[in-house]
Amino acid sequence: MSAAADTVTTAGGAPASGTSASGTSATGAVGTVRHLVAHEVRLLASIGRWVARRPHGIGRGRAFSYGRGQGAMMFGFGFVSVLESVCMAVLLRNHPAVHRVVFALDVYTLLLIVGMHAASVTRPHVLDDTGDEAFLRVRRAAHVDVRVPLAAISSVRRELVTTHEKRDGRLDLAIGAQTTITLELSSPVRHFTFLGRPKDVTMIRFHADEPEALVREIRTALELTRERTAPSPSPGRPV
């Protein structure tokens, strides 16, 4: 085997011996598949949580929904999926083996669509200011879950944004093509992308069904957190 096949260039540009490029590619592919499978498992599990009315990860915090704005869109996706299944059944009526495969794929696609909406319902935003480590948990369905310490929030405001351009250091979590709340952070928070890549963000824009209520609750929690962490006043001069 040639030396080129036994080495791969490191981030600094120097070759690292003993690791093949094909092995690295295979590891990356396996990681990608693992993330995709885990995401679909979470979607399917969310259907059970939705039926049982068991939201995920609220604990002692307060939940704030965000999925109401996408309900009509998800219903539209589901309707198109059912319509496609009916059309394919007519077109493939003389090919039962092929029709069974296509029908199974259509059913699975419909389950994923329902799972996406169920994940949005059962995985709400969570504000928890009851413990020493107060935090805001910002989520979108089963693929975004960012835990933001309240101490890292410098400002929060209601802000309707309908145009989102990709920018380093900013995370946009639009629902129905809009975000309604903007968080600015005094220190970066690490977010992991859909495929598990780390990304540090200092601004998060996201949607809530009742943005005024959530902004008000966050500001109140911030005041309480700052009161807890404020230094005690120095004692007066003894008399």
C-alpha positions as CSV (number, residue, x, y, z in Angstrom):
1,M,0.0,0.0,0.0
2,S,1.4,3.4,-0.9
3,A,2.3,6.0,1.7
4,A,-0.3,8.4,0.4
5,A,-3.0,5.9,1.3
6,D,-1.8,5.7,4.9
7,T,-1.8,9.4,5.7
8,V,-4.3,12.3,5.8
9,T,-3.6,16.0,6.1
10,T,-4.4,17.5,9.5
11,A,-6.0,20.9,10.1
12,G,-2.6,22.4,10.5
13,G,-1.5,21.0,7.1
14,A,0.9,18.3,8.4
15,P,0.2,14.7,7.5
16,A,-1.0,12.4,10.3
17,S,0.3,8.9,9.7
18,G,-1.7,5.8,10.3
19,T,-5.1,7.2,9.3
20,S,-6.4,6.6,5.8
21,A,-8.5,9.1,4.0
22,S,-11.0,6.4,3.1
23,G,-11.3,5.5,6.8
24,T,-12.0,9.1,7.7
25,S,-14.7,9.4,5.0
26,A,-16.3,6.1,6.2
27,T,-16.3,7.4,9.8
28,G,-17.9,10.6,8.7
29,A,-20.6,8.7,6.7
30,V,-21.3,6.5,9.7
31,G,-21.7,9.6,11.9
32,T,-24.0,11.2,9.4
33,V,-26.2,8.1,9.3
34,R,-26.2,7.8,13.1
35,H,-27.5,11.4,13.4
36,L,-30.2,10.9,10.8
37,V,-31.4,7.7,12.4
38,A,-31.4,9.3,15.9
39,H,-33.4,12.3,14.6
40,E,-36.0,10.0,13.0
41,V,-36.3,8.0,16.2
42,R,-37.0,11.2,18.1
43,L,-39.7,12.2,15.6
44,L,-41.4,8.8,15.9
45,A,-41.2,8.9,19.7
46,S,-42.7,12.3,19.7
47,I,-45.9,10.9,18.2
48,G,-46.3,8.7,21.3
49,R,-45.6,11.6,23.6
50,W,-48.2,13.7,21.7
51,V,-50.8,11.0,22.1
52,A,-50.0,10.5,25.8
53,R,-49.7,14.3,26.4
54,R,-46.3,13.9,27.9
55,P,-44.1,16.9,26.9
56,H,-40.3,16.4,26.9
57,G,-37.8,18.1,29.1
58,I,-39.9,20.6,31.0
59,G,-39.0,19.6,34.6
60,R,-39.5,22.4,37.0
61,G,-39.6,25.0,34.2
62,R,-42.4,26.8,32.4
63,A,-43.2,25.7,28.8
64,F,-43.8,28.1,25.9
65,S,-45.2,26.8,22.6
66,Y,-44.1,27.7,19.1
67,G,-45.7,25.2,16.8
68,R,-49.1,26.8,16.3
69,G,-47.9,28.8,13.4
70,Q,-46.9,25.8,11.3
71,G,-50.0,23.7,11.9
72,A,-51.6,24.6,8.6
73,M,-48.4,24.0,6.7
74,M,-47.9,20.6,8.2
75,F,-51.5,19.6,7.5
76,G,-50.8,20.7,3.9
77,F,-47.8,18.4,3.7
78,G,-49.8,15.5,5.1
79,F,-52.6,16.1,2.6
80,V,-50.1,16.1,-0.3
81,S,-48.6,12.9,1.0
82,V,-51.9,11.1,1.2
83,L,-52.9,12.4,-2.3
84,E,-49.7,11.2,-3.8
85,S,-50.2,7.7,-2.2
86,V,-53.7,7.5,-3.8
87,C,-52.4,8.5,-7.2
88,M,-49.6,6.0,-7.0
89,A,-52.0,3.3,-6.0
90,V,-54.0,4.0,-9.2
91,L,-50.9,4.1,-11.4
92,L,-49.3,1.0,-10.0
93,R,-52.5,-1.1,-9.7
94,N,-51.1,-3.6,-12.2
95,H,-47.7,-3.8,-10.3
96,P,-48.6,-5.0,-6.8
97,A,-45.1,-5.7,-5.7
98,V,-43.9,-2.2,-6.6
99,H,-47.0,-0.7,-5.1
100,R,-46.4,-2.3,-1.8
101,V,-42.9,-0.8,-1.6
102,V,-44.2,2.7,-2.6
103,F,-47.1,2.4,-0.2
104,A,-44.7,1.6,2.7
105,L,-42.6,4.6,1.8
106,D,-45.6,6.9,1.6
107,V,-46.8,5.7,5.0
108,Y,-43.4,6.2,6.5
109,T,-43.2,9.7,5.0
110,L,-46.6,10.6,6.5
111,L,-45.4,9.3,9.9
112,L,-42.4,11.6,9.7
113,I,-44.6,14.6,8.8
114,V,-46.8,13.8,11.8
115,G,-43.7,13.3,13.9
116,M,-42.3,16.7,13.0
117,H,-45.5,18.4,14.2
118,A,-45.7,16.2,17.3
119,A,-42.0,17.1,18.1
120,S,-42.9,20.8,17.9
121,V,-45.8,20.3,20.2
122,T,-44.1,18.1,22.8
123,R,-40.7,19.9,22.8
124,P,-41.6,23.5,23.7
125,H,-39.3,26.3,24.8
126,V,-38.5,26.0,28.5
127,L,-37.7,28.8,31.0
128,D,-36.3,27.5,34.3
129,D,-35.3,30.1,36.9
130,T,-35.9,27.9,40.0
131,G,-32.3,26.6,40.5
132,D,-28.9,28.1,40.8
133,E,-28.2,27.4,37.1
134,A,-31.2,29.3,35.6
135,F,-31.6,28.8,31.9
136,L,-33.7,29.2,28.8
137,R,-34.0,26.2,26.6
138,V,-34.7,27.2,23.0
139,R,-35.9,24.4,20.7
140,R,-37.3,23.6,17.3
141,A,-38.9,20.2,16.8
142,A,-36.4,17.4,17.4
143,H,-33.3,18.8,15.8
144,V,-32.5,22.0,17.6
145,D,-32.1,22.2,21.4
146,V,-30.0,25.0,22.8
147,R,-29.6,25.5,26.5
148,V,-28.9,29.2,27.2
149,P,-27.8,30.2,30.8
150,L,-29.7,33.3,31.8
151,A,-26.5,34.8,33.0
152,A,-25.3,34.8,29.3
153,I,-28.3,36.9,28.1
154,S,-27.5,40.5,27.7
155,S,-30.8,41.6,26.2
156,V,-34.1,40.1,25.0
157,R,-36.7,41.8,22.8
158,R,-39.8,41.1,20.7
159,E,-38.8,41.5,17.1
160,L,-40.7,40.3,14.1
161,V,-38.2,39.2,11.4
162,T,-39.3,37.5,8.1
163,T,-36.0,37.5,6.3
164,H,-33.1,35.5,7.6
165,E,-29.7,35.5,6.1
166,K,-27.0,33.1,7.3
167,R,-24.4,34.9,9.4
168,D,-21.6,33.6,11.6
169,G,-22.5,33.7,15.3
170,R,-26.2,33.9,14.7
171,L,-28.8,31.1,15.0
172,D,-32.2,31.7,13.3
173,L,-35.0,29.3,14.2
174,A,-37.9,30.4,12.1
175,I,-41.4,28.9,12.2
176,G,-43.6,29.7,9.3
177,A,-40.7,31.8,7.8
178,Q,-40.7,34.2,10.8
179,T,-39.0,34.8,14.2
180,T,-40.6,36.9,16.9
181,I,-37.9,37.1,19.7
182,T,-34.3,38.1,19.6
183,L,-31.8,37.1,22.2
184,E,-28.4,38.8,22.4
185,L,-25.8,37.0,24.4
186,S,-22.9,38.5,26.4
187,S,-20.9,35.2,26.0
188,P,-21.2,32.6,23.2
189,V,-23.3,29.5,23.6
190,R,-22.4,26.3,21.8
191,H,-25.0,24.9,19.4
192,F,-24.8,21.6,17.6
193,T,-26.1,21.5,14.0
194,F,-28.3,18.8,12.6
195,L,-25.3,16.7,11.8
196,G,-23.6,17.3,15.1
197,R,-21.1,20.0,14.1
198,P,-20.4,22.5,16.9
199,K,-21.2,26.2,16.3
200,D,-20.8,29.1,18.8
201,V,-23.6,31.7,18.6
202,T,-24.0,35.1,20.3
203,M,-27.4,35.9,18.9
204,I,-30.5,33.7,18.7
205,R,-33.7,34.6,16.9
206,F,-36.6,32.3,17.4
207,H,-40.4,32.1,17.3
208,A,-43.0,31.8,20.1
209,D,-46.7,31.6,19.9
210,E,-47.0,34.2,22.6
211,P,-43.8,36.3,22.3
212,E,-44.9,39.1,24.7
213,A,-45.5,36.7,27.5
214,L,-42.2,34.9,27.0
215,V,-40.2,38.1,26.7
216,R,-41.8,39.4,29.9
217,E,-41.0,36.2,31.8
218,I,-37.4,36.2,30.6
219,R,-36.9,39.8,31.7
220,T,-38.4,39.0,35.1
221,A,-36.1,35.9,35.4
222,L,-33.1,38.0,34.4
223,E,-33.8,40.5,37.2
224,L,-34.2,37.7,39.8
225,T,-31.0,36.1,38.5
226,R,-29.0,39.3,38.8
227,E,-30.4,39.9,42.3
228,R,-29.1,36.5,43.4
229,T,-25.7,37.0,41.9
230,A,-25.2,40.6,42.9
231,P,-22.4,41.1,45.5
232,S,-23.6,41.7,49.0
233,P,-23.3,45.2,50.2
234,S,-20.2,45.9,52.4
235,P,-21.0,46.1,56.0
236,G,-21.1,49.5,57.5
237,R,-18.5,50.9,59.8
238,P,-18.9,49.3,63.3
239,V,-19.9,51.6,66.0
